[in-house]
Amino acid sequence: MGGEAAALTLSEHGVDPDSGVRVEVARALGMCGDPTCVSVLIPLLADESFDVRRAAAGALGRGGNLSAAAPLAAALAQPGQHLLVRRSLAAALARLPHPDAQPVLLAALGDPDPQVRGYAAQALGQIGSEASYAALLVAKQDSGRLLQGTVADRAKAALAMLERRGRRAAPGGGTAEGH
C-alpha cells in the first residue's frame, strides 16, 4: 500500500498514545511517497519522544518536500535536542537544502557532534551564500571523524560547490565570481 491511501490510514495513528506506534507511523509515512505526509510528520518533530522526533526527521528528509526544510531547521535550532535527533535533523536538511535553513546550519557547524557538523557543511555547500564561505573555511580545519572521512572533507567539498556557484567570499567582503 502506498500513496494517498496509505498516508490517510497512517495519519490517523500519528497521535497514538504509544510512542512506538508513532515511530512506526513516521517511518511508514516516509516510505509512502505522498506529499501530504508532510502535514502529519511536521508536528511529530515536537513529539515528547526523541525516537518519534528522530523518525519524523528521517521521514521528512527522505520525502523530498522542500516545505519541510523550515520546520526541520527550527527543530534543529531548539536547545536540548537529543544527539540522535540532531543528527537526523541535520541529515534531513542535507537532503532538503533550502536557503532559509542557512542560519541554523551555520550554527550547526559548531555542534559538539562531528556528524551534525558534517551534515551542516554538506548542506551549506548546496545552499550557502557568501556568508557560509568563511564558516566553511574554519570547518575545513575540523578533524572530527565521520563514517567516511572527516568534517574537513565535507567542508572542502562544500567550499568547492560554493566556488562553482560563484559564492566565494573575496578579500574585502565581495564575491569572487568564477571560482
C-alpha positions in Angstrom: 0.0 0.0 0.0 1.3 3.4 -0.8 0.5 6.9 -1.8 -2.5 8.8 -0.6 -4.4 5.8 0.7 -1.5 4.8 3.0 -1.0 8.4 4.1 -4.6 8.8 5.1 -4.7 5.5 7.0 -1.4 6.1 8.7 -2.1 9.8 9.6 -4.9 8.6 11.9 -2.3 7.0 14.1 0.1 9.9 14.2 -1.4 10.8 17.6 -1.5 7.3 19.1 -0.6 7.4 22.8 2.1 4.7 22.2 5.4 6.3 21.1 6.3 3.1 19.4 3.3 3.4 17.1 4.1 7.0 16.4 7.7 6.0 15.4 6.4 3.3 13.0 3.8 5.8 11.6 6.6 8.3 10.9 8.8 5.6 9.2 5.9 4.3 7.1 4.9 7.8 6.1 8.4 8.4 5.0 8.2 5.4 2.7 4.7 6.0 1.2 5.8 8.9 -1.1 2.8 11.0 -0.7 3.4 14.8 -0.4 0.5 15.2 2.0 2.5 13.2 4.6 4.4 16.4 5.5 1.5 17.8 7.3 1.4 14.7 9.6 5.1 14.5 10.1 5.9 18.1 11.0 4.0 18.0 14.3 5.9 14.9 15.2 9.2 16.9 15.2 7.9 18.3 18.5 6.9 15.0 20.0 7.9 14.3 23.6 9.7 11.1 22.5 13.1 11.6 20.9 12.6 8.4 19.0 9.5 9.9 17.3 11.3 13.1 16.6 14.2 11.2 15.0 11.9 9.1 12.9 9.9 12.1 11.7 13.1 14.0 10.7 14.3 11.0 8.8 11.0 10.6 7.0 10.9 14.3 6.1 14.4 14.1 4.7 13.6 11.1 2.6 10.3 12.7 1.4 12.0 15.4 -0.7 9.4 18.1 0.0 11.2 21.4 0.5 8.4 22.8 2.6 9.7 20.6 5.4 13.1 22.5 5.5 12.0 25.4 7.7 10.3 23.2 10.3 13.4 20.9 10.3 15.7 23.9 10.8 13.5 25.2 13.6 13.7 21.8 15.3 17.5 21.7 14.9 17.7 25.2 16.5 15.8 24.1 19.6 18.2 23.7 22.5 18.3 20.4 24.3 17.7 18.2 21.3 18.9 14.6 21.8 22.1 13.8 19.9 20.4 11.3 17.6 17.6 13.8 16.9 20.2 16.5 16.0 21.9 14.0 13.6 18.6 13.1 11.9 17.6 16.7 11.6 20.9 17.7 10.1 20.9 14.8 7.7 17.4 15.7 6.6 18.5 19.3 5.9 21.4 18.0 3.9 18.8 16.1 1.7 16.4 19.1 1.6 18.7 22.0 1.0 16.9 25.3 1.4 18.4 28.8 1.8 16.1 29.6 4.7 18.0 27.0 6.7 21.3 28.6 6.3 21.5 30.4 9.7 20.7 27.2 11.6 23.2 25.2 9.5 25.9 27.8 10.2 25.2 27.4 13.9 25.3 23.6 13.5 28.9 23.9 12.3 29.6 24.5 16.0 27.7 21.5 17.2 29.7 19.2 19.6 28.9 16.2 17.3 31.0 15.7 14.2 28.1 14.0 12.3 25.9 17.1 12.8 28.8 19.4 11.7 29.5 17.2 8.6 25.8 17.3 7.5 25.7 21.0 8.1 28.8 21.5 5.9 27.3 19.3 3.2 24.0 21.3 3.2 25.8 24.6 3.2 27.7 23.6 0.1 24.4 23.2 -1.7 22.6 26.3 -0.4 25.1 28.6 1.3 25.6 32.2 0.3 28.8 34.2 0.6 28.2 34.2 4.4 28.8 30.5 4.5 32.2 30.7 2.9 34.1 32.0 6.0 32.5 29.5 8.3 33.3 26.6 5.9 36.9 27.8 5.8 37.1 27.3 9.6 35.3 23.9 9.3 38.0 22.9 6.8 40.3 22.5 9.8 37.8 20.3 11.7 39.3 16.8 12.1 36.1 15.3 13.6 35.7 11.8 12.2 32.7 10.7 10.2 31.8 7.3 9.0 33.6 8.2 5.8 36.2 10.8 6.1 36.2 13.9 8.3 34.2 17.1 8.8 37.1 18.8 7.0 36.5 16.6 3.9 32.8 17.7 3.8 33.8 21.3 4.4 36.3 21.2 1.5 33.7 19.7 -0.8 31.2 22.3 0.3 33.7 25.1 -0.4 34.3 23.7 -3.9 30.5 23.7 -4.5 30.2 27.3 -3.3 33.1 28.3 -5.6 31.5 26.6 -8.6 28.3 28.6 -7.9 30.2 31.9 -7.5 29.5 32.1 -3.8 33.1 32.6 -2.7 33.8 35.5 -0.3 36.6 37.5 -1.8 39.0 39.6 0.2 37.2 42.8 1.2 33.8 41.1 1.6 32.7 41.0 -2.1 32.2 37.8 -4.1 34.8 36.4 -6.4 32.9 35.2 -9.5 34.1 32.3 -11.5 35.9 30.5 -8.6 
